[in-house]
Amino acid sequence: MHGRIDIVRAEQERRATGSTTAVVDRLAAILSANAVGGPAMGSGRYTTLEPSRAEAHRRHVEALVSDVDLSDVGSLADDTLDHALRTYLAEEVSVSARRRRSRS
């Protein structure tokens, strides 16, 4: 989800600044810019009392990201990019909230 958010934002920034450098030419830098360095912050081994719904959530996220083909973001309309970004951000907030609830 984060990678797609970064790609959409990079294309929006490219358009706003008038840059002629395609997002695909900057993809490695875009995706590594927000990479987390150091050890993971997770709780390691985690046991739930209820069956995990991770697979259902994963399928939902996969359906969301498949709605917008980011293989050529330069060809997408501004409103399509805006909608994709709003959708990805809302889902990222939702996933983060579920993770926080499951840890408490």
All heavy atoms as an XYZ file, in Angstrom:
787
protein
N       0.824     -1.181      0.000
C       0.000      0.000      0.000
C       0.878      1.258      0.000
O       0.636      2.184     -0.752
C      -0.906     -0.049      1.223
C      -2.006      0.946      1.201
S      -3.208      0.739     -0.104
C      -4.114     -0.653      0.441
N       1.907      1.236      0.833
C       2.781      2.413      0.928
C       3.476      2.710     -0.394
O       3.614      3.869     -0.773
C       3.826      2.224      2.036
C       3.241      2.247      3.399
N       3.297      3.343      4.210
C       2.571      1.306      4.081
C       2.680      3.072      5.343
N       2.231      1.833      5.292
N       3.913      1.671     -1.074
C       4.580      1.856     -2.359
C       3.662      2.511     -3.370
O       4.070      3.410     -4.117
N       2.417      2.083     -3.417
C       1.454      2.677     -4.358
C       1.162      4.129     -3.998
O       1.030      4.969     -4.875
C       0.187      1.845     -4.401
C       0.461      0.524     -5.100
C      -0.797     -0.254     -5.321
N      -0.473     -1.437     -6.090
C      -0.715     -1.574     -7.388
N      -1.308     -0.612     -8.045
N      -0.385     -2.661     -8.030
N       1.053      4.407     -2.724
C       0.849      5.792     -2.280
C       2.020      6.653     -2.750
O       1.832      7.744     -3.301
C       0.678      5.857     -0.747
C      -0.668      5.242     -0.346
C       0.799      7.304     -0.243
C      -0.821      5.011      1.149
N       3.230      6.148     -2.561
C       4.431      6.894     -2.974
C       4.466      7.118     -4.478
O       4.850      8.202     -4.950
C       5.693      6.166     -2.525
C       5.860      6.138     -1.014
O       5.197      6.945     -0.321
O       6.638      5.304     -0.525
N       4.064      6.118     -5.263
C       4.064      6.245     -6.720
C       3.060      7.297     -7.170
O       3.362      8.160     -8.009
C       3.772      4.880     -7.388
C       4.956      3.939     -7.192
C       3.455      5.049     -8.872
C       4.663      2.486     -7.542
N       1.854      7.257     -6.615
C       0.828      8.237     -6.995
C       1.278      9.641     -6.606
O       1.172     10.586     -7.397
C      -0.539      7.892     -6.367
C      -1.531      9.021     -6.571
C      -1.081      6.590     -6.959
N       1.802      9.795     -5.405
C       2.275     11.121     -4.969
C       3.412     11.623     -5.856
O       3.478     12.815     -6.167
C       2.723     11.068     -3.513
C       1.562     11.041     -2.547
C       2.044     11.060     -1.126
N       0.938     11.258     -0.200
C       0.968     10.883      1.065
N       2.048     10.304      1.567
N      -0.074     11.097      1.837
N       4.309     10.726     -6.246
C       5.423     11.120     -7.109
C       4.910     11.611     -8.457
O       5.420     12.601     -9.000
C       6.392      9.960     -7.297
N       3.901     10.947     -9.013
C       3.335     11.386    -10.297
C       2.638     12.721    -10.136
O       2.766     13.608    -10.988
C       2.375     10.332    -10.856
C       1.665     10.765    -12.118
C       2.575     11.115    -13.292
O       3.759     10.708    -13.309
O       2.110     11.796    -14.223
N       1.916     12.899     -9.039
C       1.258     14.184     -8.811
C       2.288     15.303     -8.663
O       2.104     16.392     -9.197
C       0.358     14.106     -7.577
C      -0.873     13.259     -7.796
C      -1.707     13.093     -6.547
O      -1.184     12.998     -5.437
N      -3.020     13.049     -6.724
N       3.371     15.027     -7.970
C       4.442     16.021     -7.818
C       5.092     16.315     -9.163
O       5.392     17.467     -9.477
C       5.486     15.506     -6.831
C       6.641     16.471     -6.635
C       7.711     15.921     -5.706
O       7.395     15.094     -4.837
O       8.878     16.327     -5.868
N       5.318     15.283     -9.964
C       5.925     15.466    -11.288
C       5.068     16.403    -12.127
O       5.567     17.325    -12.766
C       6.076     14.118    -12.002
C       6.802     14.224    -13.342
C       6.619     12.981    -14.192
N       5.258     12.826    -14.670
C       4.708     13.524    -15.680
N       5.389     14.452    -16.296
N       3.459     13.304    -16.056
N       3.763     16.200    -12.087
C       2.841     17.050    -12.855
C       2.828     18.480    -12.327
O       2.826     19.432    -13.095
C       1.431     16.476    -12.820
C       1.314     15.176    -13.580
C      -0.071     14.609    -13.495
N      -0.103     13.278    -14.109
C      -1.203     12.616    -14.379
N      -2.396     13.142    -14.085
N      -1.154     11.430    -14.937
N       2.816     18.617    -11.008
C       2.752     19.953    -10.393
C       4.004     20.771    -10.678
O       3.936     21.987    -10.847
C       2.539     19.818     -8.885
N       5.145     20.107    -10.767
C       6.403     20.824    -11.004
C       6.744     20.945    -12.478
O       7.674     21.654    -12.840
C       7.580     20.118    -10.285
O       7.727     18.798    -10.824
C       7.364     20.072     -8.783
N       6.012     20.211    -13.319
C       6.284     20.251    -14.748
C       7.490     19.436    -15.170
O       8.008     19.592    -16.278
N       7.929     18.558    -14.293
C       9.087     17.714    -14.614
C       8.766     16.805    -15.793
O       7.646     16.353    -15.964
C       9.453     16.853    -13.402
O      10.450     15.918    -13.747
N       9.785     16.559    -16.597
C       9.602     15.655    -17.736
C      10.180     14.269    -17.458
O      10.112     13.390    -18.308
C      10.269     16.234    -18.998
O      11.654     16.446    -18.734
C       9.595     17.537    -19.408
N      10.739     14.080    -16.263
C      11.296     12.788    -15.889
C      10.169     11.857    -15.466
O       9.437     12.149    -14.527
C      12.304     12.924    -14.731
O      13.307     13.856    -15.106
C      12.938     11.593    -14.385
N      10.044     10.743    -16.166
C       8.974      9.792    -15.876
C       9.171      9.156    -14.498
O      10.304      8.941    -14.064
C       8.938      8.703    -16.937
N       8.068      8.868    -13.850
C       8.112      8.233    -12.533
C       8.870      6.909    -12.605
O       9.650      6.590    -11.711
C       6.681      8.031    -11.983
C       6.670      7.116    -10.775
C       6.076      9.383    -11.617
N       8.685      6.162    -13.663
C       9.363      4.870    -13.783
C      10.877      5.031    -13.760
O      11.589      4.165    -13.252
C       8.883      4.097    -15.037
C       9.380      4.748    -16.314
C       9.300      2.642    -14.982
N      11.375      6.154    -14.248
C      12.814      6.396    -14.239
C      13.337      6.703    -12.836
O      14.537      6.622    -12.595
C      13.169      7.556    -15.180
C      12.904      7.216    -16.642
O      12.896      6.010    -16.985
O      12.679      8.153    -17.431
N      12.440      7.057    -11.939
C      12.808      7.380    -10.551
C      12.280      6.356     -9.559
O      12.330      6.558     -8.354
C      12.252      8.753    -10.197
C      12.812      9.873    -11.044
C      12.272     11.261    -10.664
N      11.848     11.392     -9.302
C      10.598     11.735     -8.930
N       9.678     11.991     -9.818
N      10.282     11.841     -7.663
N      11.757      5.245    -10.062
C      11.046      4.287     -9.222
C      11.872      3.787     -8.035
O      11.373      3.745     -6.908
C      10.556      3.109    -10.062
C       9.491      2.244     -9.432
C       8.287      3.048     -8.978
C       9.056      1.162    -10.402
N      13.106      3.421     -8.252
C      13.933      2.918     -7.148
C      14.068      3.964     -6.046
O      13.934      3.654     -4.858
C      15.300      2.497     -7.658
N      14.309      5.206     -6.423
C      14.441      6.276     -5.430
C      13.122      6.550     -4.722
O      13.095      6.772     -3.507
C      14.953      7.547     -6.100
N      12.025      6.517     -5.473
C      10.702      6.771     -4.893
C      10.375      5.718     -3.843
O       9.940      6.040     -2.736
C       9.626      6.792     -5.992
C       9.790      8.014     -6.881
C       8.223      6.747     -5.384
C       9.000      7.939     -8.189
N      10.585      4.462     -4.194
C      10.211      3.377     -3.285
C      11.158      3.243     -2.097
O      10.762      2.760     -1.046
C      10.119      2.057     -4.046
C       9.020      2.009     -5.097
C       9.052      0.688     -5.845
C       7.648      2.240     -4.478
N      12.396      3.688     -2.246
C      13.336      3.578     -1.129
C      13.305      4.797     -0.219
O      13.805      4.740      0.900
C      14.755      3.358     -1.649
O      15.208      4.498     -2.353
N      12.690      5.888     -0.660
C      12.688      7.126      0.125
C      12.042      6.962      1.493
O      12.493      7.545      2.473
C      11.992      8.240     -0.651
N      10.995      6.165      1.578
C      10.301      5.996      2.849
C      10.525      4.621      3.463
O       9.793      4.214      4.351
C       8.794      6.226      2.660
C       8.504      7.670      2.343
O       9.116      8.565      2.921
N       7.600      7.909      1.426
N      11.545      3.931      2.983
C      11.849      2.605      3.534
C      12.289      2.747      4.982
O      12.981      3.685      5.356
C      12.936      1.933      2.715
N      11.874      1.823      5.785
C      12.205      1.841      7.205
C      13.555      1.178      7.393
O      13.775      0.065      6.935
C      11.128      1.091      8.018
C      11.508      1.050      9.490
C       9.774      1.735      7.818
N      14.446      1.879      8.055
C      15.747      1.310      8.350
C      15.755      0.715      9.751
O      14.968      1.093     10.600
N      16.610     -0.224      9.982
C      16.728     -0.814     11.306
C      15.774     -1.974     11.503
O      15.094     -2.404     10.588
N      15.726     -2.463     12.725
C      14.916     -3.642     13.007
C      13.423     -3.348     12.944
O      12.991     -2.210     13.121
C      15.333     -4.028     14.434
C      15.827     -2.752     15.031
C      16.427     -1.962     13.895
N      12.653     -4.388     12.691
C      11.197     -4.257     12.643
C      10.682     -3.879     14.023
O      11.252     -4.250     15.042
C      10.566     -5.568     12.188
N       9.579     -3.162     14.039
C       9.001     -2.702     15.295
C       7.884     -3.621     15.789
O       7.223     -3.317     16.750
C       8.457     -1.275     15.137
C       9.518     -0.262     14.756
S      10.858     -0.159     15.937
C      10.022      0.635     17.276
N       7.674     -4.731     15.108
C       6.603     -5.650     15.477
C       6.880     -6.322     16.814
O       7.954     -6.206     17.402
N       5.909     -7.055     17.294
C       6.040     -7.689     18.600
C       6.580     -9.107     18.493
O       6.491     -9.866     19.439
C       4.674     -7.697     19.293
O       3.739     -8.399     18.501
N       7.131     -9.469     17.335
C       7.669    -10.813     17.192
C       6.552    -11.830     17.121
O       5.556    -11.638     16.448
N       6.700    -12.897     17.835
C       5.678    -13.944     17.847
C       4.426    -13.402     18.519
O       4.477    -12.852     19.610
C       6.189    -15.154     18.614
C       5.318    -16.361     18.410
C       5.883    -17.538     19.124
N       7.139    -17.925     18.485
C       7.798    -19.017     18.780
N       7.372    -19.816     19.703
N       8.920    -19.300     18.147
N       3.320    -13.552     17.864
C       2.069    -12.977     18.360
C       0.980    -14.028     18.250
O       0.774    -14.619     17.202
C       1.708    -11.747     17.533
C       0.490    -11.028     18.030
C       0.547    -10.220     19.142
C      -0.729    -11.181     17.380
C      -0.581     -9.564     19.597
C      -1.856    -10.533     17.834
C      -1.774     -9.729     18.954
O      -2.882     -9.082     19.393
N       0.282    -14.273     19.339
C      -0.768    -15.275     19.354
C      -2.106    -14.585     19.557
O      -2.260    -13.770     20.462
C      -0.540    -16.277     20.501
O       0.768    -16.804     20.381
C      -1.553    -17.400     20.458
N      -3.061    -14.924     18.726
C      -4.399    -14.356     18.885
C      -5.322    -15.406     19.465
O      -5.093    -16.607     19.342
C      -4.970    -13.908     17.529
O      -5.059    -15.039     16.682
C      -4.109    -12.850     16.881
N      -6.363    -14.952     20.086
C      -7.362    -15.864     20.631
C      -8.432    -16.165     19.597
O      -9.169    -17.120     19.730
C      -7.993    -15.262     21.893
C      -7.013    -14.996     23.036
C      -7.730    -14.318     24.193
C      -6.370    -16.289     23.497
N      -8.530    -15.330     18.606
C      -9.503    -15.512     17.541
C      -8.777    -15.896     16.261
O      -7.610    -15.572     16.098
C     -10.265    -14.204     17.297
C     -11.041    -13.718     18.488
C     -11.696    -12.379     18.201
O     -11.799    -12.001     17.009
O     -12.096    -11.719     19.147
N      -9.482    -16.551     15.353
C      -8.842    -16.851     14.064
C      -8.438    -15.562     13.358
O      -9.146    -14.557     13.417
C      -9.925    -17.578     13.269
C     -10.976    -17.935     14.242
C     -10.830    -17.036     15.433
N      -7.306    -15.599     12.712
C      -6.819    -14.429     12.006
C      -7.681    -14.144     10.782
O      -8.091    -15.049     10.070
C      -5.375    -14.652     11.564
O      -4.961    -13.608     10.719
N      -7.927    -12.862     10.550
C      -8.638    -12.446      9.347
C      -7.671    -11.807      8.367
O      -8.071    -11.099      7.464
C      -9.754    -11.472      9.724
C     -10.830    -12.149     10.566
C     -11.955    -11.237     10.928
N     -12.475    -10.531      9.773
C     -13.140     -9.381      9.848
N     -13.360     -8.824     11.000
N     -13.586     -8.784      8.765
N      -6.382    -12.076      8.542
C      -5.354    -11.448      7.706
C      -5.575    -11.739      6.238
O      -5.411    -10.856      5.393
C      -3.968    -11.905      8.141
N      -5.938    -12.967      5.912
C      -6.121    -13.323      4.506
C      -7.276    -12.541      3.887
O      -7.182    -12.073      2.751
C      -6.351    -14.828      4.357
C      -6.317    -15.304      2.925
C      -4.981    -15.033      2.234
O      -3.923    -15.097      2.885
O      -4.988    -14.755      1.015
N      -8.359    -12.350      4.623
C      -9.495    -11.565      4.114
C      -9.081    -10.117      3.899
O      -9.438     -9.499      2.892
C     -10.676    -11.652      5.072
N      -8.309     -9.568      4.825
C      -7.845     -8.191      4.684
C      -6.892     -8.064      3.501
O      -6.939     -7.103      2.753
C      -7.158     -7.710      5.962
C      -8.067     -7.638      7.144
N      -9.234     -6.923      7.145
C      -7.987     -8.213      8.361
C      -9.828     -7.047      8.310
N      -9.097     -7.831      9.070
N      -6.031     -9.071      3.332
C      -5.083     -9.057      2.216
C      -5.820     -9.059      0.880
O      -5.479     -8.315     -0.032
C      -4.149    -10.259      2.308
C      -3.048    -10.258      1.260
C      -2.042    -11.370      1.461
N      -1.340    -11.198      2.726
C      -1.443    -12.039      3.770
N      -2.194    -13.098      3.701
N      -0.778    -11.808      4.874
N      -6.857     -9.883      0.771
C      -7.634     -9.928     -0.473
C      -8.317     -8.592     -0.734
O      -8.382     -8.130     -1.872
C      -8.665    -11.055     -0.425
C      -8.062    -12.431     -0.626
C      -9.129    -13.479     -0.834
N     -10.094    -13.544      0.251
C      -9.969    -14.305      1.336
N      -8.913    -15.087      1.480
N     -10.898    -14.303      2.261
N      -8.803     -7.949      0.317
C      -9.449     -6.640      0.166
C      -8.451     -5.612     -0.357
O      -8.752     -4.860     -1.289
C     -10.025     -6.197      1.514
C     -10.580     -4.820      1.501
N     -11.722     -4.480      0.810
C     -10.147     -3.674      2.081
C     -11.965     -3.196      0.968
N     -11.028     -2.686      1.733
N      -7.269     -5.579      0.215
C      -6.236     -4.634     -0.218
C      -5.818     -4.935     -1.654
O      -5.666     -4.032     -2.473
C      -5.026     -4.662      0.741
C      -3.847     -3.895      0.157
C      -5.414     -4.096      2.094
N      -5.664     -6.206     -1.985
C      -5.295     -6.571     -3.356
C      -6.356     -6.116     -4.351
O      -6.033     -5.661     -5.448
C      -5.064     -8.076     -3.462
C      -3.778     -8.516     -2.803
C      -3.649    -10.022     -2.690
O      -4.604    -10.749     -3.026
O      -2.576    -10.470     -2.252
N      -7.622     -6.216     -3.969
C      -8.695     -5.745     -4.850
C      -8.610     -4.233     -5.029
O      -8.798     -3.715     -6.132
C     -10.056     -6.143     -4.289
N      -8.300     -3.513     -3.958
C      -8.169     -2.054     -4.050
C      -7.042     -1.656     -4.986
O      -7.214     -0.790     -5.843
C      -7.870     -1.455     -2.672
C      -9.016     -1.267     -1.721
C      -8.493     -0.748     -0.388
C     -10.051     -0.324     -2.282
N      -5.884     -2.262     -4.807
C      -4.736     -1.844     -5.601
C      -4.851     -2.278     -7.048
O      -4.236     -1.680     -7.924
C      -3.388     -2.308     -4.996
C      -3.186     -1.720     -3.616
C      -3.256     -3.803     -4.971
N      -5.650     -3.289     -7.326
C      -5.808     -3.716     -8.715
C      -6.760     -2.813     -9.489
O      -6.804     -2.865    -10.711
C      -6.295     -5.166     -8.779
O      -7.624     -5.261     -8.320
N      -7.505     -1.955     -8.777
C      -8.445     -1.057     -9.443
C      -7.765     -0.016    -10.319
O      -8.320      0.441    -11.296
C      -9.324     -0.336     -8.415
C     -10.455     -1.209     -7.916
O     -10.680     -2.280     -8.510
O     -11.105     -0.820     -6.941
N      -6.567      0.396     -9.946
C      -5.838      1.411    -10.710
C      -4.532      0.806    -11.175
O      -3.706      0.398    -10.372
C      -5.563      2.670     -9.859
C      -4.744      3.673    -10.640
C      -6.869      3.291     -9.400
N      -4.353      0.733    -12.468
C      -3.133      0.186    -13.038
C      -2.056      1.260    -12.995
O      -2.114      2.244    -13.731
C      -3.389     -0.269    -14.474
C      -2.163     -0.876    -15.124
O      -1.170     -1.139    -14.412
O      -2.198     -1.085    -16.351
N      -1.088      1.078    -12.133
C      -0.032      2.073    -11.974
C       1.175      1.790    -12.861
O       2.214      2.412    -12.702
C       0.403      2.143    -10.503
C      -0.652      2.616     -9.519
C      -0.050      2.731     -8.120
C      -1.259      3.944     -9.934
N       1.026      0.890    -13.829
C       2.156      0.587    -14.697
C       2.505      1.757    -15.606
O       3.618      1.854    -16.095
C       1.885     -0.667    -15.523
O       0.760     -0.481    -16.348
N       1.552      2.668    -15.825
C       1.813      3.865    -16.626
C       1.057      5.033    -16.003
O       0.073      5.524    -16.552
C       1.375      3.650    -18.081
C       1.746      4.820    -18.979
O       2.509      5.712    -18.531
O       1.269      4.862    -20.117
N       1.530      5.479    -14.835
C       0.823      6.541    -14.120
C       0.750      7.829    -14.920
O      -0.170      8.619    -14.743
C       1.427      6.831    -12.724
C       1.178      5.701    -11.773
C       2.894      7.171    -12.806
N       1.682      8.032    -15.813
C       1.682      9.248    -16.622
C       0.476      9.350    -17.537
O       0.099     10.447    -17.945
N      -0.150      8.223    -17.830
C      -1.303      8.238    -18.731
C      -2.634      8.382    -17.991
O      -3.673      8.532    -18.634
C      -1.339      6.950    -19.564
O      -1.640      5.844    -18.737
N      -2.611      8.353    -16.671
C      -3.851      8.432    -15.907
C      -4.306      9.876    -15.729
O      -3.488     10.784    -15.587
C      -3.659      7.780    -14.533
C      -3.294      6.299    -14.545
C      -3.021      5.810    -13.127
C      -4.396      5.483    -15.191
N      -5.607     10.053    -15.723
C      -6.183     11.384    -15.510
C      -5.940     11.831    -14.069
O      -5.818     11.002    -13.161
C      -7.684     11.345    -15.800
N      -5.889     13.146    -13.861
C      -5.673     13.689    -12.519
C      -6.708     13.172    -11.529
O      -6.367     12.823    -10.396
C      -5.730     15.226    -12.551
C      -4.530     15.844    -13.241
O      -3.502     15.154    -13.420
O      -4.628     17.031    -13.616
N      -7.970     13.131    -11.935
C      -9.012     12.688    -11.002
C      -8.855     11.210    -10.656
O      -9.170     10.787     -9.542
C     -10.413     12.992    -11.522
C     -10.732     12.325    -12.850
O      -9.810     12.017    -13.619
O     -11.934     12.122    -13.123
N      -8.338     10.406    -11.569
C      -8.085      8.991    -11.277
C      -6.973      8.864    -10.247
O      -7.081      8.066     -9.307
C      -7.704      8.234    -12.566
O      -8.769      8.361    -13.511
C      -7.427      6.766    -12.288
N      -5.915      9.654    -10.399
C      -4.831      9.642     -9.418
C      -5.318     10.122     -8.057
O      -4.979      9.532     -7.028
C      -3.665     10.518     -9.886
C      -2.808      9.961    -11.010
C      -1.774     10.990    -11.440
C      -2.137      8.668    -10.602
N      -6.103     11.189     -8.037
C      -6.641     11.709     -6.782
C      -7.483     10.656     -6.073
O      -7.349     10.442     -4.865
C      -7.488     12.961     -7.017
C      -6.666     14.162     -7.450
O      -5.443     14.171     -7.234
O      -7.264     15.102     -8.019
N      -8.352     10.002     -6.836
C      -9.218      8.973     -6.262
C      -8.386      7.805     -5.732
O      -8.632      7.300     -4.632
C     -10.233      8.479     -7.292
C     -11.075      7.355     -6.794
N     -12.052      7.530     -5.845
C     -11.057      6.028     -7.085
C     -12.617      6.365     -5.577
N     -12.025      5.439     -6.319
N      -7.397      7.373     -6.495
C      -6.539      6.268     -6.060
C      -5.823      6.631     -4.767
O      -5.783      5.828     -3.826
C      -5.531      5.927     -7.151
N      -5.269      7.836     -4.697
C      -4.550      8.249     -3.501
C      -5.469      8.280     -2.294
O      -5.125      7.768     -1.225
C      -3.891      9.620     -3.716
C      -3.047     10.127     -2.545
C      -1.922      9.143     -2.217
C      -2.491     11.500     -2.854
N      -6.656      8.852     -2.440
C      -7.613      8.889     -1.317
C      -7.970      7.476     -0.861
O      -8.038      7.195      0.339
C      -8.872      9.658     -1.702
C      -8.690     11.162     -1.749
C     -10.020     11.902     -1.853
N     -10.891     11.394     -2.900
C     -10.871     11.772     -4.176
N      -9.990     12.685     -4.562
N     -11.717     11.271     -5.054
N      -8.188      6.581     -1.814
C      -8.547      5.205     -1.485
C      -7.409      4.506     -0.758
O      -7.618      3.854      0.270
C      -8.911      4.430     -2.768
O      -9.998      5.092     -3.411
C      -9.301      3.001     -2.458
N      -6.192      4.636     -1.273
C      -5.036      3.992     -0.653
C      -4.781      4.536      0.752
O      -4.491      3.783      1.676
C      -3.773      4.180     -1.495
C      -3.828      3.544     -2.862
C      -3.015      4.002     -3.881
C      -4.682      2.480     -3.150
C      -3.045      3.420     -5.141
C      -4.714      1.900     -4.406
C      -3.899      2.376     -5.393
O      -3.914      1.807     -6.638
N      -4.890      5.857      0.917
C      -4.665      6.452      2.234
C      -5.714      5.996      3.243
O      -5.382      5.688      4.393
C      -4.645      7.980      2.129
C      -3.426      8.575      1.436
C      -3.627     10.074      1.202
C      -2.166      8.316      2.242
N      -6.959      5.942      2.825
C      -8.027      5.494      3.726
C      -7.800      4.046      4.144
O      -7.979      3.684      5.320
C      -9.386      5.653      3.061
N      -7.402      3.216      3.221
C      -7.162      1.808      3.553
C      -5.943      1.661      4.443
O      -5.935      0.846      5.360
C      -7.004      0.973      2.286
C      -6.890     -0.503      2.572
C      -8.079     -1.100      3.312
O      -9.196     -0.542      3.239
O      -7.907     -2.136      3.972
N      -4.921      2.462      4.209
C      -3.727      2.395      5.052
C      -4.080      2.751      6.492
O      -3.637      2.098      7.437
C      -2.643      3.335      4.518
C      -1.263      3.069      5.087
C      -1.058      3.676      6.457
O      -1.653      4.729      6.746
O      -0.316      3.094      7.255
N      -4.923      3.754      6.679
C      -5.381      4.143      8.021
C      -6.166      2.996      8.653
O      -5.988      2.661      9.822
C      -6.235      5.433      7.952
C      -6.973      5.679      9.252
C      -5.356      6.624      7.603
N      -7.023      2.372      7.865
C      -7.831      1.258      8.357
C      -6.954      0.069      8.766
O      -7.156     -0.527      9.831
C      -8.822      0.835      7.272
O      -9.539     -0.306      7.661
N      -5.988     -0.276      7.938
C      -5.093     -1.394      8.248
C      -4.294     -1.090      9.511
O      -4.156     -1.943     10.393
C      -4.152     -1.696      7.059
C      -3.023     -2.634      7.457
C      -4.941     -2.269      5.901
N      -3.783      0.124      9.630
C      -3.010      0.504     10.816
C      -3.863      0.419     12.079
O      -3.396     -0.049     13.113
C      -2.450      1.919     10.660
O      -1.497      1.953      9.627
N      -5.108      0.864     11.983
C      -6.004      0.808     13.140
C      -6.272     -0.639     13.550
O      -6.270     -0.966     14.743
C      -7.318      1.522     12.824
N      -6.484     -1.513     12.568
C      -6.711     -2.930     12.885
C      -5.482     -3.540     13.554
O      -5.595     -4.322     14.492
C      -7.058     -3.711     11.620
C      -8.494     -3.543     11.189
C      -8.897     -4.574     10.145
N      -8.121     -4.486      8.919
C      -8.492     -3.807      7.831
N      -9.630     -3.136      7.821
N      -7.732     -3.801      6.761
N      -4.304     -3.178     13.064
C      -3.081     -3.700     13.673
C      -2.946     -3.243     15.120
O      -2.563     -4.016     15.995
C      -1.860     -3.263     12.871
C      -1.704     -4.006     11.591
C      -0.455     -3.564     10.867
N      -0.317     -4.275      9.617
C       0.328     -3.819      8.582
N       0.925     -2.645      8.633
N       0.394     -4.534      7.482
N      -3.232     -1.969     15.376
C      -3.142     -1.454     16.734
C      -4.137     -2.168     17.653
O      -3.803     -2.511     18.790
C      -3.374      0.051     16.762
C      -2.167      0.867     16.329
C      -2.357      2.343     16.629
N      -3.462      2.946     15.937
C      -3.450      3.382     14.680
N      -2.358      3.268     13.963
N      -4.509      3.920     14.138
N      -5.354     -2.386     17.173
C      -6.370     -3.078     17.987
C      -5.955     -4.506     18.281
O      -6.171     -5.006     19.383
C      -7.722     -3.072     17.297
C      -8.451     -1.750     17.361
C      -9.906     -1.884     16.942
N     -10.079     -2.464     15.605
C     -10.158     -1.780     14.476
N     -10.076     -0.466     14.495
N     -10.322     -2.397     13.316
N      -5.356     -5.173     17.319
C      -4.987     -6.577     17.510
C      -3.809     -6.718     18.481
O      -3.636     -7.765     19.078
C      -4.663     -7.247     16.182
O      -3.459     -6.753     15.636
N      -3.026     -5.676     18.630
C      -1.877     -5.728     19.545
C      -2.266     -5.402     20.984
O      -1.510     -5.656     21.892
C      -0.800     -4.751     19.100
C      -0.117     -5.187     17.831
C       0.951     -4.211     17.436
N       1.510     -4.587     16.156
C       2.100     -3.761     15.336
N       2.230     -2.488     15.673
N       2.578     -4.175     14.196
N      -3.432     -4.792     21.150
C      -3.797     -4.397     22.519
C      -4.710     -5.399     23.170
O      -5.030     -6.413     22.743
C      -4.444     -3.036     22.535
O      -5.381     -2.854     21.503
